[in-house]
Amino acid sequence: MAALLLTSCSVATDIPKTASFGDSYAQATYFKGYENSGFSNASNQFYSKAYDDSCASVSGGARFAPLSGSEKTVLLEANRRTIIYAVTNNIQGGGYEPGIGLAFDEAQCANKVAFVPKPFGKYEVIQKRKNAGPCELQIIDRDTGALPLSFERLEYKQCVK
């Protein structure tokens, strides 16, 4: 359910179409961070961003599914605290159980982090998840190969518009 809600939030963006990478905007590349593990995998992943904790500011981002691409690059406002939301849903076909029928494993992980992108900054955003194992959302500054100094983990709360 949360993924569906983030999907509807992830369509619009507040960045003008004429904006470009530079003094006013940093670049963030979202990556698909889960592994497909077979024919019966229906996993998906959603990223979105906000500038405060209100649902009204949630926009932009990326959506990944088993047959979709594996990365998407977007612009973020430089020098403005940006909150990144990530949700990964893993749905694995587990086979057939006698007396039960088709069996599926379903797991979800969700994370929320914040940082302040710098002008001309380039960042990698990935929530890594291997099947139903642990997950973690990371933002890597491509200039340093490390987390941005302003990086902070936040308590995830579902945004419902």
C-alpha positions, 0 to 999 in steps of 0.5 A: 500500500505504501508503495502505491501511495509513493507512486502517486507522489512520484509522478510530479516534480517541482523542478522547472523543465528549463532547470539545469545542473550547476549553481542552483541544482545538484544531480542525483542518480537513483539506482535500483537496489534490489536483486531479481531472483527468478521468474516469479519475482514481482519486486519494485522500488520507489524513491521520492523527495521532499523539502519538509515533513509535510506530504504537500512537498513530496514529489519527483523521484524514480520507480523501478520494477523487475523489467524496468531500467536500473537508474534514473538521474534527476535534479535537486535544489542545491543548498536546500535540505532535501528528504529522500523517501525509499520503499522496496517491496519484495514479492517472491513466488515460493512455490506450491504448498500442499493444502495451501496452494501457491505460496509467496513471500512478501517483505517491505522496507522503507527508509527516510534520510535527509541531506543538503545537496551542494551546487554542482554536486553529484550523488548516488542514491540507492536503497539496497535490498537482497530478497527479504534481507535487511535494507539501507538507504544510502546517498553517496557524494561522487566527489568524495565516495562517502556520505555527505557531511549533512547526511542524517537518517530520519524516522520513516512515516508513511506519507498519505496525500 
